[in-house]
Amino acid sequence: MDIMSTTEGLVTAMTTTEDLSSSTDDDYDIPDFMCDRSTVREFRGLYEPPLFWLIALVGGVGNLAVVWIYVHVRRRLKTMTDVYLLNLAVADLLFLVTLPLWAAEASFSWMFGPFLCKINSALYKVNLFSSILLLTCISVDRYTVIVQTTKAQNSRWERLRYSRFVCAAVWLFSVALAIPEFVYAAPARVESQEYCRMVFPAQMGNVTKITVLSLQVSMGFCLPFIVMAYCYTVIVTKLLKTRSFEKHKAMRVILAVVVVFIVSQLPYNSVLVVEAMQATNMTITNCDSVKALDMLGQVLKSLAYLHACLNPFLYVFVGVRFRRDVLQLISCCRCRAQAGKSQTSKPSKAPLSSTRMSVMSDSDTDQALSL
């Protein structure tokens, strides 16, 4: 999220603008301070489009594979984690859908009108929050299954029903957090081009902008990180007391999840904190420093968006049982293709049956450990 400048004589000095489009420009609010940021816009035009398209394509394939497998393998949603993972894949897909439009904006300008500007900005923010909050729900579910095993087994089906209400609450809460995008996102002209940005009324000053930034940092990183850190710390402590190979293998997955989350999200959210400070008391006034921070923010933003590509591999494909389901479904498809050529359906039934038996034989605890 980049905070757009109202200087350069392009937007009135009393208009506060902020880019929540996830493919933002290069300007910061620096009253009475003129700074030519055309080089930053050129950098963005060269850097963001190919990377955003790559993230959208790779992440799209991975998350579509997750959704396809969950839908294709019947009764796969048998645990809370399954429900969260499916919703996470959907959230990542909806988030990735927005990236081509931001890539087009970076290459040319915003050509899709004010309505799509609001929808795309809001869609981006809804799925940004929902994705992070669902990752938090997954960590809480793993904590319950691994640390409070007896309680988890006794309330398994209740927890499964409860997970659907949790997901609904996550989506509704994410929509509520995206209300500023629905209200204030609009195309804003910079020189001869338009960009989809947050344009707040003059009487609001920086208060609304700082509030929006604070919400993204707190709800999009700080709170989820605290919950995840606590849950995984307790889980690791629990696993260290056991000698099970599967449980120690799960520790490697947990470590990968935490490291990737921190590496991808912490740097960009640190830049957002700097932006909030900049909007509050003008901590940076040197033009070169502002442009350097702009470019740094764009690079770190792209790093944060890579998480949507990595989620399928971190939370799904690393799972032993999920990989087995994938291989068996591929085998099933091959058998069906061969059966179509030989006009017989017998070879295709056995792999599908074994796949379902594989799915139904998973226990709640085993699945949590295999992720």
N, C-alpha and C positions, 0 to 999 in steps of 0.2 A: 504494500500500500504506500503510494507516494503522495506527499502533500504538494498540491499544485500552487504555483505562485500567482498572485494577483498583480504582479508588477509587469513590466515590459509594455505597459500601456495597452495590453490586450484584453485584460479583464479589469473592471473597475477596482480601485484601491480598497473599496469597502466590501468587496465580495470575497468570501473565504471559499477556497476550492481545495478539494482533496481527491486524489485518485484512488478509488477503491476497485478499480477495474482489473487488478492483478496483472495488467500490462501497462503500467503507468508511464507517464512522461517524466520529466526531469526537474520540475520546478518546485521550489519551496516558498513558503510565505516569508518574504523578506521586504517589509515595507520600506519604501523610499530607497531601495537598493537595486540598481540596475545590473543585470547579469545576463549575458547572451548565452543561452543554453542550447543553441542550435547543434553544437558538437555532440551534446548528450542525446539529442533526438536522433541524430545520425547514427550514433552508437546503438541506440535502441532499435532503429530500423534494420540494422545489420545483424544484431545479436539475438533479439527476441524471436522473430518469425521462425527461423529454422529450428531453434531449440523448443519453442512452444509446439510446433508441429510434431517434432520427435516425441515430446512428452505425451501429446495427445494420442499419437498412433500407438506407441508402445504400451502406454497405460490403458488405452482403449482395448487393445487385444487381450492384455492380461485380465482386466476386469470383466470383459465380455466372456472370457473363458470361465471365470469364476461363476458368473450368473448362469451361464449355459449348463455348467455341471450341476449346480444346485437345482436348477429347474428340471434337467434331464434325469437325474438320479432321484427318483421319487422317495419321499419320506426322509430326505437328507436333513431337513431342518428339525433335528431331534434334540438339540441342545440350545442353550442361550447363546453360546458362541457362534453356532451356525446362523442363528437369526441376525446377530450383530455383523457377522462377516458378509452376509448377503446384502444387508443394508449399507455396509461400508463400501462394497463394490458398486452399488447403485449410486451412492453419494459421490464416489470418485469418478464414475462415468459422467454424471451430470456436471461435475466440476470440469472435467476434461473437455466437455462440449463447448465450454466458453472460450477455451484457449485459441482456437482458430480465428475467432472474431477479434481477439486482442492482437493476434499476429497480423491480421489484415490491417488493423488500426495502426500498428507500428510501421508497417510498410507504406501505407498510403495515408489514410486518415479515417475518422469514424464516418462511415457511409451508410449506416443502417438506421438512422433516425432516432428520435428521443425515446420512443416506446421501447425499442429493442435495447437501447442503452440502459434503461431502468431494469428491464427483465434480465439482461445478461449480467449486469452488476449485482443484482439481487441473487440470481442463480449462483453466481460465483461465491458470494458470501454465505448463502444458505449451506452450500455443500462443503465449504471450507470449515465452518463450525460443526456441521453434522459429522463430517469425517473425523475430526479431532475428538469430538465427544464420544463417538462410537468406539474409537480406539481406547478411550478411558473406560467405557463400559466393558470392553473385552478384558482389560486388566483387572477390573473388579470381579468379573465372572471367574477368571482364572484364580484369583485370590480365594474366592468362595469354594471352588472345586478342589483346589490343592491343599489349602490351609484348613478349611472347615469341611473336610471330606464327608463326615457323617451327616452333618446338616444338609449338605448339598445332595447327597443320595436320598435322604428322606423327603426332600422337597423338590425333587427333580422336575416333575410335571407342573407343579405350581410355578417354579422358576421359569419354565418354558413359556407358560401363559403370561407370566409377568414381563418377560422380555419383550413381548409385542407392545405392551403399554409403554415400556421404557423407550423403545424405538419411536413410537408415536410422539412421546414427550420430547425426545431429542429433535425430531423434525420440526415440531411446533415451536420449540425454543429457538431453533436456528432461524426459522422464518421471522420470529419476533426480533432477533438480533439483526436481521437484514432489512428491517423497516426503513432505516435511513436511506438505503439504496433505492428502495421503491419510491421514496419521497423526493430525494435531492439529486439523484443521478441524472445528468443531462449533458448533451454535447456542448462543449465550450470551445470557442475559436481561439487558436494560437497562431498568430501570423496568418497564413493563408489556409490553414488546415483546422479541422475540428477534432477534438478528443473527448471521449466519454469520461466525465469526471463528476465528482461530488461538488455541487455548487450550492452553498448555504446562503440564506438571506443575510443581508448586511448587518441587521441588528443582532444576529447571533454571535458575531465575532468569531473568536477561536474556541469558544466554550464547547460548541457542538462537535467541532473537529477533534478536539482533545478527548472528548467523551467517546467518540467513535473509535479513535486510536486506542484508548485505554481498554475499551471493551474487547477489541481484537486481541490485544496482548494478554489481557487477563483471562478471557474465556477461550481464546484460541491457543494459548500456550501455558500460562502460569498455573492456572487451576488444574488443567489436565495433567501437566507435568508433576505437580505435587501428588495427585492421586496415583498416577502411574508409578512414581518413585516409591511411594509407601507400599503399594501392593506388591511390586516386584521385589522390593527389599525383603519383605516378609516371606515371599515365595522362595526366594533364593536361600534365605536362612533355613526354611523348612527343608528344602531339597538337599542342603549341605549335610543334614543329619541322616540322610538315607544313603544307601549304596546301590540303589537301583540304576541300571544302565539307562533305562528310558528317562528317568527323572534327571539324571545328570546331562543327558542329551538335550532335554528341555531347557536346561540352564543356558546352553549355547544359543538357543533360539531367543530366549528372554534377553540375553545380553545384546544380541543383534538388534532386537526390537528397540531397546532403550537407546543404544548408541545411534542408530539411524534416526530416531526421533529427535535426539538432542542435536546431532550434527546438521540435520536438515532444517530444523525449526528455530533453534536458539540464535544463530547469527542474524537471520532476517528479523526476528522479533526484537533483537537488540537494536537494529536500525530503526524499527518502529518507535522504540523508546526515545532514540535520539530525535526522531521527527517530532514526537510529542513535546520534547524539551525545546526544540527549535520553534515550534508554534507558540510555546508559552513565553519564552524570554529571549528569543533570538540569540542562541548560543553560537551560531556560525554566521559570519557576515562576509567572509572572504569568498569571492566568486569561484576561484579555483577549488577551494575546499567544498563549496556547495556542489559543484559539478562532479567532483570526485565521490562525494557521498551519494549523489544521484546514481552514478554508474555502479558503485558498490551495492546500493540497494537493489538495482536491477539484477545483478549477478546472484545475490543472495536470495532474492525472490524466486528466481528460477531454480535454485537449489532446493528451496522449500517446496516447490511444486513437484519436484522429482519424487516426493513421498507418495504421490498418487500412483506413480509407476511401480514403486517398490512394495506397496501394500499387498498386492496379490501374492508376491513371492515371499514376503515376510510372514504373512498371517495365514496363507493357504497352501501354496505349493511346497513350502518347507515341511508341511505336515506329512507324516508317513502314511497315514490312512487316506488322506486326500490325494496324494500322489498315486497310491494304489488304485483309487477310484478312477483317476484319469487314465492310467495305463489299461485298466480293464474296459473302460468305455471306448478307448481307441481300438482295443482288440475286438470289442463288440462291433464297432463300426466296420472294421476290416472283414469280420466274419459275415456281416450283413451284405457287404459289397460282393464278397465271394458267393454268398448264397443267392444274390440276385443274378449272378452270371450262371450259376448252376441250377437255378430255379428250385432251390430248396432253402427252407428257413431254419432247419435244425441247428446248424453251427452257430447261429446268432443268438440262440436262447440261453445257452449255458453261460457265456460270459456275463450277460445281463443279470442272470440269476445270482451268479457268484458276486457280482457287484453289490446287489441289494443285500445279500447275506453279509457281505463285508461291512456295509453301512450299518446294518441293524445289529451287528455284533459289537460295535464300538460302545464302550462305556463312557459316561460323562467324564470321569477322571482321566481315562486313557486318552480321550480326544484332546483334552486340555493340555496334556503333557506332550502330545505328538505335534502340536502346533508350533 
